[in-house]
Amino acid sequence: MKIVFSSHPGYGHAYPVLPLAIAARQVGHDVVYATGDRFHPLLRELGFRTAAVGMGIREAFEVVFAESGAKPGDPPGDDWLEHPIRVFNDVLPRRVATDLLPVLRAERPDLVVYQAANPGAGLAAHSLGIPAVCHAHARAEAPDRERQRGMELLAGVAGEFGVTLPAGEYLLGDPYLDIYPSSLQEASFVGRPERRPLRPTPYSEPGELPAIALAERKRPLVYLTLGTVVGTAPGLRAAIDGLSTLDVEVVVAAGPNIPVAEFGGLAPNIHLERWVPQAELLTMVDLAVHHGGGGTTLGATAAGVPQLFVPVAGDGFLNAGAVSAAGAGKRLLPEGVTRGAELRRTDVVSAASIGEAAAGLLTDPDARQAAKALAEEIAAMPSPADVAAGLHDFC
């Protein structure tokens, strides 16, 4: 069977989809991966044929900012969600659908698997009558005003391609491969008929683990990251300063956008890296301190690791709330901030707050037991290999 997989060209968008795409190849399917060319070298190394579609997420935001007159980094206003809503429900879907249509006409696949934030690929499939499956990368959206606004925009784009969105169904109404366990999923979505569970399987590029992760240790190991997109140098510095006061070893993944040269004079227990093989490292740590991105959240959850969240943007607040409500973690916000809408990129959680919260989680048996329970729930979900073997059923 020939399958086209499609996601946006971002780590948090492509990496959640890759385990199923890899499993599909392993069971014998002919897989084409359609995304921005930034990810093509990696995909080709993994053995996929590739197709260049869509545009970078940053580029899409620049389009929306230019139209609205706003600038990245401006303080959030009352309409602070309008920009991402337009990016993911108007600008990107139109571009992806336009680029993917000729690919689908040439490849004539039996099935299209598209990432949930990438409905343009689903629209292209629907316009040609090709069966499609939606693959989650984040929690499902709550049925609120923002989702309604997004669906209104998406319906307009769908009409341009001769597609009518089904009333009362989630997104395009396709089967939805959900990588979130029920305990962490949006409550209103858990019982929906479109939902099919799929075990989240962390993916990261192969690489060497930091020496401290492999060394014999007498004290806990903490992993710190603020992700590949939303983290800031002041935020990372505050977290490093807070954790450096504890009797722990700390592996820090700075990511591609934070200049590590600025972090001189670190304490001996801080091990700063640009990048680490996160999926493997998470199985070795005692606590994860992070921004709440879906990949890090689910990776730590699957590993049974308690989590301390310092969310900055996007779904980090939702993930932090879900894991905290399950008792397996804690969320911190900057002083004076009570909800995510008030956050600016210059807002930073204090080092003292991070150190105190991390120390508490490291010695909290209830948090560790709750984390273990979530890991067991994830382990019981169907694996990518299980789902890949049944992809014929969606055609």
C-alpha positions in Angstrom: 0.0 0.0 0.0 1.3 3.5 -0.8 0.9 6.1 1.9 1.7 9.8 2.0 2.6 11.1 5.4 2.6 14.9 5.9 3.5 17.3 8.7 4.9 20.8 9.1 8.7 21.1 9.1 9.2 21.5 12.8 10.6 19.2 15.4 7.4 19.3 17.5 5.3 18.5 14.4 7.4 15.9 12.5 8.9 13.9 15.4 5.5 12.7 16.8 4.6 11.4 13.4 7.8 9.7 12.5 7.4 6.5 14.6 4.3 5.5 12.8 5.8 6.4 9.4 8.9 4.3 10.2 6.7 1.4 11.4 4.6 1.7 8.2 7.8 1.2 6.1 8.9 -1.7 8.3 5.7 -3.6 7.6 6.1 -3.1 3.9 4.2 0.0 2.9 5.6 2.4 0.3 5.8 5.7 2.2 6.3 9.2 0.8 6.8 12.0 3.4 5.6 15.4 2.3 6.9 18.4 4.3 9.2 21.4 4.0 12.6 20.6 2.6 14.3 21.5 5.9 13.6 18.0 7.1 14.3 16.2 3.9 17.9 15.2 4.7 16.8 13.5 7.9 13.9 11.8 6.1 16.1 10.5 3.3 18.5 9.1 5.9 15.6 7.2 7.4 14.8 5.8 3.9 11.8 7.8 2.9 11.0 9.3 -0.4 10.2 13.0 0.1 8.1 15.7 -1.4 8.5 19.4 -0.8 5.2 21.0 0.4 4.2 23.9 2.6 6.2 26.6 4.2 8.0 27.1 7.5 5.9 28.0 10.5 8.0 31.1 11.2 7.5 32.2 7.6 3.7 31.8 8.0 3.8 33.9 11.1 5.7 36.6 9.2 2.9 36.6 6.7 0.2 37.1 9.3 2.3 39.7 11.2 2.8 41.7 8.0 -0.9 41.7 7.3 -1.9 42.8 10.8 0.9 45.3 11.4 2.0 43.4 14.6 5.6 42.4 15.3 7.0 39.2 17.0 7.6 39.9 20.7 4.8 42.5 21.0 3.0 42.3 24.4 -0.1 40.1 24.1 -3.3 41.9 23.6 -6.9 40.9 23.7 -6.6 39.2 20.3 -3.3 37.5 21.1 -4.6 34.1 19.8 -5.7 35.5 16.4 -2.2 35.2 14.9 -1.6 31.5 15.6 -5.3 30.7 14.7 -4.8 32.3 11.3 -1.4 30.7 10.8 -2.7 27.1 11.4 -6.2 27.4 10.0 -5.7 29.7 7.0 -2.2 30.5 5.8 -0.6 27.1 6.2 -3.6 24.9 5.1 -3.9 26.8 1.9 -0.3 26.6 1.1 0.0 22.9 2.0 -3.1 21.9 0.0 -1.9 23.8 -3.0 1.5 22.2 -2.9 0.3 18.7 -2.1 -2.3 18.3 -4.8 0.1 17.7 -7.7 2.1 15.3 -5.5 -1.0 13.2 -4.8 -2.1 13.3 -8.4 1.4 11.9 -9.4 1.8 9.4 -6.6 -1.9 8.2 -6.4 -1.6 6.9 -2.8 -4.0 4.7 -1.1 -4.0 6.7 2.1 -2.9 10.1 3.4 -1.8 10.4 7.1 -1.6 14.0 8.1 -0.6 15.7 11.4 -3.5 17.4 13.2 -1.9 20.9 12.9 -1.6 20.3 9.2 -5.2 20.0 7.9 -4.2 21.3 4.5 -2.9 17.8 3.7 -6.2 16.4 4.7 -8.0 18.9 2.5 -5.9 17.9 -0.5 -6.7 14.2 0.1 -10.4 14.9 0.5 -10.5 17.0 -2.7 -9.2 14.0 -4.7 -11.3 11.4 -2.8 -8.3 9.8 -1.1 -8.9 8.2 2.3 -7.2 10.2 5.1 -6.2 9.7 8.7 -5.4 12.5 11.2 -2.3 12.0 13.5 -2.2 13.9 16.8 0.8 15.8 17.9 -0.8 17.7 20.8 -3.8 17.6 23.0 -7.1 18.0 21.1 -8.6 21.5 21.2 -11.4 22.3 23.6 -14.7 23.3 22.0 -14.2 27.0 22.8 -14.3 30.3 21.0 -10.8 29.9 19.6 -11.5 26.6 18.1 -14.7 27.9 16.6 -12.8 30.8 15.0 -10.2 28.4 13.6 -12.8 26.1 12.1 -14.5 29.1 10.4 -11.2 30.0 8.8 -10.5 26.4 7.8 -14.0 26.0 6.3 -13.2 28.9 4.1 -10.0 27.4 2.9 -11.7 24.0 2.4 -14.3 25.6 0.1 -11.5 26.9 -2.1 -10.6 23.2 -2.8 -14.1 22.0 -3.2 -14.3 20.4 0.3 -17.1 20.8 2.8 -16.2 20.3 6.5 -18.6 17.9 8.2 -20.8 19.5 10.9 -20.3 18.3 14.4 -17.1 16.3 13.8 -13.5 17.0 14.9 -11.4 18.8 12.3 -12.1 17.1 8.9 -14.0 14.2 10.5 -11.2 11.7 9.7 -10.1 8.9 12.0 -7.9 10.5 14.6 -4.8 8.7 15.9 -4.5 10.0 19.4 -1.1 9.8 21.1 -2.4 11.2 24.4 -3.6 8.8 27.1 -7.1 9.4 28.2 -5.9 10.7 31.6 -4.1 13.6 29.9 -6.5 14.3 27.0 -9.1 17.0 26.7 -12.1 15.5 28.6 -14.7 16.4 25.9 -12.6 14.6 23.3 -12.0 11.3 25.0 -15.3 9.7 24.0 -15.4 10.9 20.4 -15.9 8.2 17.7 -13.0 9.5 15.6 -10.5 8.8 18.3 -8.1 5.8 17.9 -5.4 5.4 20.6 -1.7 5.3 19.4 1.1 4.9 21.9 3.4 8.0 21.9 6.8 6.8 21.0 9.6 9.4 21.5 11.8 10.0 18.5 15.1 11.8 18.5 18.0 11.7 16.2 20.7 9.2 17.2 23.6 10.7 19.2 25.9 10.4 22.1 24.5 10.8 25.6 26.3 13.2 28.0 29.0 11.5 30.0 27.2 12.2 33.3 24.1 10.3 32.1 26.3 7.1 31.7 28.4 7.6 34.8 27.8 5.9 38.1 26.0 8.6 40.2 25.2 9.0 43.9 22.7 11.8 43.4 19.6 12.4 41.2 19.8 13.3 37.5 17.6 16.2 36.3 17.0 17.0 32.6 16.3 20.7 31.7 15.2 22.0 28.3 13.0 24.8 27.1 12.5 23.3 23.7 13.7 24.1 20.2 11.5 27.2 19.6 10.0 29.0 22.6 12.9 29.0 25.1 14.8 32.2 25.9 18.3 32.7 27.3 17.0 34.5 30.4 14.5 31.7 31.1 17.1 29.0 30.7 19.5 30.9 32.9 17.0 31.2 35.7 16.3 27.5 35.6 20.0 26.7 35.6 20.6 29.0 38.5 17.7 27.4 40.5 18.7 23.8 39.8 22.4 24.4 40.4 21.7 25.0 44.2 20.4 21.4 44.6 22.3 18.2 45.3 21.7 16.9 41.8 23.4 16.5 38.4 21.7 18.6 35.7 21.8 17.9 31.9 20.8 21.0 30.0 19.7 20.9 26.3 19.9 24.5 25.2 18.4 23.9 21.7 19.3 25.5 18.4 18.2 29.1 19.2 19.9 29.9 22.5 23.5 31.0 22.3 25.4 28.7 24.7 28.4 30.9 24.7 26.5 33.3 27.0 26.4 30.7 29.7 29.9 31.0 31.2 30.8 30.2 34.8 28.4 27.3 35.4 28.3 25.3 38.6 30.1 21.9 38.5 26.8 20.0 38.6 25.5 21.7 35.4 26.2 19.9 32.1 25.3 22.2 29.3 24.7 20.7 25.8 23.4 22.2 22.6 21.4 19.0 21.9 20.9 15.5 23.5 19.2 12.3 22.3 16.2 13.2 24.4 14.2 10.0 24.0 17.0 7.9 25.4 18.0 10.4 28.1 14.5 10.6 29.5 14.6 7.0 30.5 17.6 7.8 32.8 16.5 10.9 34.7 14.7 11.5 38.0 13.0 14.7 37.0 12.3 16.6 33.8 12.1 20.4 34.0 10.8 21.9 30.7 8.5 24.1 28.7 5.6 21.7 28.3 6.0 20.8 24.6 4.1 17.7 23.5 7.2 15.7 22.7 9.0 16.3 25.9 5.8 15.9 28.0 4.8 12.6 26.5 8.4 11.3 26.5 8.8 12.1 30.2 5.3 10.7 30.9 6.1 7.4 29.0 9.3 7.1 31.0 7.4 7.6 34.3 9.3 10.7 35.2 7.8 13.5 37.4 7.8 16.9 35.5 8.2 20.5 36.5 6.7 22.8 33.9 7.8 26.4 33.1 5.5 26.9 30.1 6.2 29.8 27.7 3.7 29.4 24.9 1.4 27.2 22.8 0.2 23.9 24.3 2.7 24.1 27.1 0.1 25.4 29.5 -2.4 22.7 28.6 0.2 19.9 29.0 1.3 21.4 32.3 -2.2 21.6 33.6 -3.0 18.0 32.6 0.1 16.5 34.1 -0.2 18.6 37.3 -3.9 17.6 37.7 -2.9 14.0 37.4 -0.5 14.5 40.3 2.7 13.7 38.3 4.1 17.3 38.1 3.8 20.9 38.9 3.4 24.1 36.9 5.2 27.4 37.6 4.3 30.8 36.2 6.3 34.1 36.6 5.4 36.2 39.6 2.2 38.2 39.1 1.1 36.0 36.1 -2.0 33.9 36.7 -2.7 32.5 33.2 -0.8 31.9 30.0 -2.5 34.7 28.0 -0.6 37.2 30.2 2.9 35.8 29.4 5.4 37.7 27.4 8.7 36.3 26.3 10.5 38.5 28.7 8.6 37.0 31.7 10.8 34.6 33.7 10.1 32.3 36.6 12.5 33.0 39.4 15.4 30.7 40.0 14.4 30.3 43.7 10.9 29.1 42.7 12.3 26.6 40.2 14.8 25.3 42.8 12.2 24.9 45.5 9.7 23.2 43.2 12.3 20.8 41.8 13.5 19.8 45.3 9.9 19.1 46.3 9.1 16.9 43.3 12.4 14.9 43.7 11.3 13.9 47.2 7.6 13.5 46.6 6.6 9.8 46.5 3.1 10.6 45.4 4.3 12.4 42.3 6.5 9.5 41.4 3.7 7.0 41.9 1.4 9.2 39.7 4.0 9.4 37.0 4.4 5.6 37.1 0.6 5.1 36.7 0.6 7.4 33.6 3.5 5.4 32.2 1.6 2.2 32.6 -1.4 3.7 30.9 0.8 4.7 27.9 2.4 1.3 27.8 -1.0 -0.3 27.3 -1.8 1.8 24.2 -1.4 0.2 20.8 2.1 0.6 19.5 3.1 2.2 16.1 3.8 -1.3 14.8 0.3 -2.4 15.8 -1.4 0.6 14.2 0.8 0.4 11.0 -0.2 -3.2 10.5 -3.9 -2.1 10.5 -3.6 0.9 8.2 -5.4 -1.0 5.4 -8.5 -0.7 7.5 -8.7 3.0 6.9 -8.9 2.7 3.1 
